Amino acid sequence: MSTENTEELELPEESSEAPDDQVISDELQQAITQAEENLNGWKRTQAEFENFRKRSEAETKEWVQFGKRQALAHILPVIDSLSQALAYAPELTSLQDEEAKKYSSWKTGLLGISKQLESALSEAGIEVIEAIGKPFDPHLHEAVKEIEGEHSPGTVVEQYQSGYMIDGKVIRPAQVGIAKG
């Protein structure tokens, strides 16, 4: 290597003077301002992330509720059919012994299935709307018939189709007959 091509670097001369207090104060203020800006930016980012997380959780809950409502809408006709089968099952007292045994086990099986279904619906947060004997509520009941009788006007006296709610929201109102006033 030759020393002819190397250039000498000139270093600034060291000053024997102490740095100016105003310069140090300005630099310190700039550093503090920058640190505050960084902290505020970090806080904004953290708040935005927390809001995003909350929105995501709410959206997920909403999708789960939508899925439950859709599934229930497909299952309701099956539930209605099972209820009808139980409602119109033959009375065992009017049958002969062999027929009574046959229908007894059949009815016991249907009742077991019905209880399992009710339990599964309850565990999923699905509630059956209580109607008989309750005052008519247009948010929960759909009046399909007025019935003469001794009940107070507006009281639900018959139920034709069960109503269902999920987490306080009506999926299907109960179809009912109400006392005529």
Backbone hydrogen bonds in HBPLUS format (Angstrom, degrees):
<---DONOR---> <-ACCEPTOR-->    atom                        ^
c    i                          cat <-CA-CA->   ^        H-A-AA   ^      H-
h    n   atom  resd res      DA  || num        DHA   H-A  angle D-A-AA Bond
n    s   type  num  typ     dist DA aas  dist angle  dist       angle   num
A0023-VAL N   A0020-ASP O   3.14 MM   3  5.33 122.7  2.49 102.0 115.3     1
A0024-ILE N   A0020-ASP O   3.22 MM   4  6.56 161.8  2.25 154.7 159.1     2
A0025-SER N   A0021-ASP O   2.93 MM   4  6.08 159.6  1.97 147.1 153.2     3
A0026-ASP N   A0022-GLN O   2.88 MM   4  6.08 155.3  1.95 145.5 152.0     4
A0027-GLU N   A0023-VAL O   2.94 MM   4  6.16 163.3  1.97 151.1 155.5     5
A0028-LEU N   A0024-ILE O   2.86 MM   4  6.03 158.0  1.91 149.9 156.4     6
A0029-GLN N   A0025-SER O   2.91 MM   4  6.09 156.4  1.96 144.8 151.4     7
A0030-GLN N   A0026-ASP O   2.90 MM   4  6.15 155.1  1.96 148.4 155.3     8
A0031-ALA N   A0027-GLU O   2.94 MM   4  6.17 155.2  2.00 145.7 152.5     9
A0032-ILE N   A0028-LEU O   2.88 MM   4  6.15 156.3  1.94 149.6 156.2    10
A0033-THR N   A0029-GLN O   2.87 MM   4  6.06 162.1  1.90 148.9 154.0    11
A0034-GLN N   A0030-GLN O   2.90 MM   4  6.08 160.2  1.94 147.8 153.2    12
A0035-ALA N   A0031-ALA O   2.91 MM   4  6.07 155.7  1.97 144.9 151.8    13
A0036-GLU N   A0032-ILE O   2.90 MM   4  6.16 157.0  1.96 151.4 157.3    14
A0037-GLU N   A0033-THR O   2.95 MM   4  6.21 157.0  2.00 148.7 155.0    15
A0038-ASN N   A0034-GLN O   2.92 MM   4  6.16 159.1  1.96 148.8 154.6    16
A0039-LEU N   A0035-ALA O   2.89 MM   4  6.10 159.4  1.93 148.3 154.1    17
A0040-ASN N   A0036-GLU O   2.84 MM   4  6.04 163.7  1.87 151.1 155.6    18
A0041-GLY N   A0037-GLU O   2.91 MM   4  6.07 156.5  1.96 146.9 153.6    19
A0042-TRP N   A0038-ASN O   2.92 MM   4  6.13 155.5  1.98 146.9 153.8    20
A0043-LYS N   A0039-LEU O   2.87 MM   4  6.15 157.7  1.92 150.3 156.5    21
A0044-ARG N   A0040-ASN O   2.90 MM   4  6.14 159.3  1.95 149.3 154.5    22
A0045-THR N   A0041-GLY O   2.97 MM   4  6.16 161.0  2.01 147.6 152.9    23
A0046-GLN N   A0042-TRP O   2.88 MM   4  6.09 155.3  1.94 147.8 155.1    24
A0047-ALA N   A0043-LYS O   2.87 MM   4  6.11 158.1  1.92 149.9 155.6    25
A0048-GLU N   A0044-ARG O   2.84 MM   4  6.04 160.0  1.88 151.2 157.0    26
A0049-PHE N   A0045-THR O   2.93 MM   4  6.11 154.8  1.99 144.9 151.8    27
A0050-GLU N   A0046-GLN O   2.97 MM   4  6.22 156.9  2.03 146.6 152.8    28
A0051-ASN N   A0047-ALA O   2.91 MM   4  6.17 158.9  1.96 150.6 156.2    29
A0052-PHE N   A0048-GLU O   2.89 MM   4  6.10 155.1  1.95 145.6 152.9    30
A0053-ARG N   A0049-PHE O   2.86 MM   4  6.12 156.0  1.92 149.9 156.3    31
A0054-LYS N   A0050-GLU O   2.98 MM   4  6.24 160.6  2.02 148.9 153.7    32
A0055-ARG N   A0051-ASN O   2.89 MM   4  6.11 161.6  1.92 150.8 156.1    33
A0056-SER N   A0052-PHE O   2.87 MM   4  6.04 156.9  1.92 148.5 155.2    34
A0057-GLU N   A0053-ARG O   2.94 MM   4  6.19 157.3  1.99 149.3 155.1    35
A0058-ALA N   A0054-LYS O   2.94 MM   4  6.17 163.2  1.97 151.2 155.7    36
A0059-GLU N   A0055-ARG O   2.85 MM   4  6.01 157.5  1.90 148.3 155.1    37
A0060-THR N   A0056-SER O   2.89 MM   4  6.05 154.2  1.96 146.0 153.1    38
A0061-LYS N   A0057-GLU O   2.94 MM   4  6.21 161.8  1.98 150.5 155.0    39
A0062-GLU N   A0058-ALA O   2.93 MM   4  6.15 156.3  1.98 145.7 152.6    40
A0063-TRP N   A0059-GLU O   2.95 MM   4  6.23 153.7  2.02 147.2 153.7    41
A0064-VAL N   A0060-THR O   2.94 MM   4  6.22 154.1  2.00 150.1 157.5    42
A0065-GLN N   A0061-LYS O   2.90 MM   4  6.17 161.1  1.94 152.8 157.7    43
A0066-PHE N   A0062-GLU O   2.89 MM   4  6.13 155.3  1.95 145.3 152.7    44
A0067-GLY N   A0063-TRP O   2.89 MM   4  6.12 157.0  1.94 145.9 151.8    45
A0068-LYS N   A0064-VAL O   2.92 MM   4  6.25 155.3  1.99 150.2 156.9    46
A0069-ARG N   A0065-GLN O   2.92 MM   4  6.19 162.8  1.95 152.5 157.0    47
A0070-GLN N   A0066-PHE O   2.92 MM   4  6.16 159.3  1.96 151.1 156.9    48
A0071-ALA N   A0067-GLY O   2.90 MM   4  6.07 163.0  1.93 149.9 154.7    49
A0072-LEU N   A0068-LYS O   2.85 MM   4  6.01 163.9  1.88 152.6 157.4    50
A0073-ALA N   A0069-ARG O   2.91 MM   4  6.06 154.1  1.98 144.5 151.7    51
A0074-HIS N   A0070-GLN O   3.25 MM   4  6.55 143.0  2.40 141.9 150.3    52
A0074-HIS N   A0071-ALA O   3.15 MM   3  5.29 127.9  2.43  97.9 110.9    53
A0075-ILE N   A0071-ALA O   3.03 MM   4  6.29 137.8  2.22 141.9 154.4    54
A0075-ILE N   A0072-LEU O   3.03 MM   3  4.91 123.8  2.36  93.4 108.7    55
A0076-LEU N   A0072-LEU O   2.82 MM   4  5.86 145.9  1.94 159.1 164.9    56
A0078-VAL N   A0075-ILE O   2.93 MM   3  5.37 124.6  2.24 113.0 127.4    57
A0079-ILE N   A0075-ILE O   3.03 MM   4  6.36 158.2  2.08 155.3 162.3    58
A0080-ASP N   A0076-LEU O   2.85 MM   4  6.08 163.3  1.88 158.7 163.0    59
A0081-SER N   A0077-PRO O   2.96 MM   4  6.12 154.4  2.02 140.4 147.2    60
A0082-LEU N   A0078-VAL O   2.98 MM   4  6.21 158.8  2.02 150.0 155.4    61
A0083-SER N   A0079-ILE O   2.94 MM   4  6.20 158.8  1.99 150.5 156.5    62
A0084-GLN N   A0080-ASP O   2.92 MM   4  6.16 156.0  1.98 148.4 154.9    63
A0085-ALA N   A0081-SER O   2.90 MM   4  6.13 155.3  1.96 147.5 154.5    64
A0086-LEU N   A0082-LEU O   3.01 MM   4  6.29 155.8  2.07 148.6 154.5    65
A0087-ALA N   A0083-SER O   2.88 MM   4  6.07 153.7  1.95 146.2 154.3    66
A0088-TYR N   A0084-GLN O   2.97 MM   4  6.10 149.5  2.06 149.0 155.5    67
A0089-ALA N   A0086-LEU O   3.41 MM   3  5.17 169.0  2.43 100.1 102.0    68
A0095-LEU N   A0092-LEU O   3.33 MM   3  5.45 166.3  2.35 107.1 110.8    69
A0100-ALA N   A0096-GLN O   2.70 MM   4  5.79 155.2  1.76 157.4 166.1    70
A0101-LYS N   A0097-ASP O   2.95 MM   4  6.19 155.7  2.01 149.3 154.4    71
A0102-LYS N   A0098-GLU O   3.06 MM   4  6.27 162.9  2.09 147.6 152.3    72
A0103-TYR N   A0099-GLU O   2.88 MM   4  6.08 172.4  1.89 158.2 159.4    73
A0104-SER N   A0100-ALA O   2.76 MM   4  5.68 139.1  1.92 138.9 151.2    74
A0105-SER N   A0101-LYS O   3.14 MM   4  6.34 165.0  2.17 150.4 151.4    75
A0106-TRP N   A0102-LYS O   3.22 MM   4  6.40 154.1  2.29 139.8 147.5    76
A0107-LYS N   A0103-TYR O   2.79 MM   4  5.85 161.9  1.82 145.5 150.2    77
A0108-THR N   A0104-SER O   2.87 MM   4  6.02 155.9  1.93 146.2 153.5    78
A0109-GLY N   A0105-SER O   2.99 MM   4  6.12 154.3  2.06 141.5 147.8    79
A0110-LEU N   A0106-TRP O   3.05 MM   4  6.37 158.7  2.09 147.3 153.0    80
A0111-LEU N   A0107-LYS O   2.88 MM   4  6.10 158.6  1.93 150.9 156.8    81
A0112-GLY N   A0108-THR O   2.96 MM   4  6.17 152.4  2.04 144.5 151.9    82
A0113-ILE N   A0109-GLY O   2.97 MM   4  6.26 158.1  2.02 150.3 155.9    83
A0114-SER N   A0110-LEU O   2.89 MM   4  6.09 157.3  1.94 147.4 154.2    84
A0115-LYS N   A0111-LEU O   2.94 MM   4  6.19 156.0  2.00 147.1 152.8    85
A0116-GLN N   A0112-GLY O   2.98 MM   4  6.22 157.7  2.03 148.2 154.4    86
A0117-LEU N   A0113-ILE O   2.92 MM   4  6.13 160.0  1.96 151.1 156.6    87
A0118-GLU N   A0114-SER O   2.92 MM   4  6.17 159.3  1.96 148.7 154.4    88
A0119-SER N   A0115-LYS O   2.93 MM   4  6.11 158.3  1.98 147.7 153.5    89
A0120-ALA N   A0116-GLN O   2.91 MM   4  6.16 160.6  1.95 150.9 156.1    90
A0121-LEU N   A0117-LEU O   2.93 MM   4  6.13 160.2  1.97 151.6 157.0    91
A0122-SER N   A0118-GLU O   2.95 MM   4  6.12 159.3  1.99 146.7 152.7    92
A0123-GLU N   A0119-SER O   2.94 MM   4  6.18 159.7  1.98 151.1 156.2    93
A0124-ALA N   A0120-ALA O   3.11 MM   4  6.30 135.6  2.32 137.9 149.3    94
A0124-ALA N   A0121-LEU O   3.11 MM   3  5.10 129.3  2.38  94.6 108.3    95
A0126-ILE N   A0121-LEU O   2.87 MM   5  5.09 158.7  1.91 154.8 148.5    96
A0125-GLY N   A0122-SER O   2.98 MM   3  5.15 160.0  2.02 108.9 113.5    97
A0127-GLU N   A0165-MET O   2.77 MM  38  5.13 163.6  1.80 151.9 157.2    98
A0165-MET N   A0127-GLU O   2.84 MM  38  5.13 154.0  1.91 146.8 154.1    99
A0129-ILE N   A0163-GLY O   2.83 MM  34  5.05 170.2  1.84 129.9 131.7   100
A0134-LYS N   A0131-ALA O   2.97 MM   3  5.45 162.0  2.00 139.4 141.5   101
A0133-GLY N   A0156-VAL O   2.77 MM  23  5.32 165.0  1.79 154.2 153.2   102
A0156-VAL N   A0134-LYS O   2.87 MM  22  5.60 175.4  1.87 165.7 166.8   103
A0136-PHE N   A0154-GLY O   2.72 MM  18  5.46 155.1  1.78 166.8 173.2   104
A0140-LEU N   A0137-ASP O   2.86 MM   3  5.42 147.2  1.97 117.7 127.3   105
A0141-HIS N   A0137-ASP O   2.71 MM   4  5.59 156.7  1.76 166.4 171.7   106
A0174-ALA N   A0140-LEU O   2.96 MM  34  6.42 153.7  2.03 157.3 151.1   107
A0142-GLU N   A0174-ALA O   2.65 MM  32  5.82 158.2  1.70 159.3 156.6   108
A0176-VAL N   A0142-GLU O   2.89 MM  34  5.99 162.0  1.92 144.8 149.0   109
A0144-VAL N   A0176-VAL O   2.84 MM  32  5.89 170.0  1.85 167.5 168.7   110
A0178-ILE N   A0145-LYS O   2.91 MM  33  6.44 153.0  1.98 160.9 160.8   111
A0147-ILE N   A0178-ILE O   2.76 MM  31  5.87 158.1  1.81 155.8 158.5   112
A0180-LYS N   A0147-ILE O   2.83 MM  33  5.37 155.4  1.89 141.6 139.1   113
A0155-THR N   A0152-SER O   3.19 MM   3  5.93 144.4  2.33 146.5 146.3   114
A0154-GLY N   A0179-ALA O   3.14 MM  25  5.38 172.7  2.15 138.1 136.4   115
A0179-ALA N   A0155-THR O   2.83 MM  24  5.40 157.7  1.88 151.7 158.5   116
A0157-VAL N   A0177-GLY O   2.87 MM  20  5.84 157.3  1.92 152.0 159.7   117
A0158-GLU N   A0177-GLY O   3.25 MM  19  4.81 157.6  2.31 136.7 134.1   118
A0177-GLY N   A0158-GLU O   2.83 MM  19  4.81 159.8  1.87 129.9 132.4   119
A0160-TYR N   A0175-GLN O   2.77 MM  15  5.41 162.9  1.79 148.7 154.3   120
A0161-GLN N   A0175-GLN O   3.37 MM  14  4.99 157.4  2.43 132.6 131.6   121
A0175-GLN N   A0161-GLN O   2.98 MM  14  4.99 143.9  2.11 132.7 143.5   122
A0164-TYR N   A0172-ARG O   2.82 MM   8  5.34 141.6  1.97 140.4 153.0   123
A0171-ILE N   A0164-TYR O   2.75 MM   7  5.50 166.5  1.76 146.6 150.7   124
A0172-ARG N   A0164-TYR O   3.26 MM   8  5.34 161.5  2.29 139.9 141.8   125
A0166-ILE N   A0169-LYS O   2.82 MM   3  5.25 154.6  1.88 149.5 152.9   126
A0169-LYS N   A0166-ILE O   2.89 MM   3  5.25 164.6  1.91 118.9 123.8   127
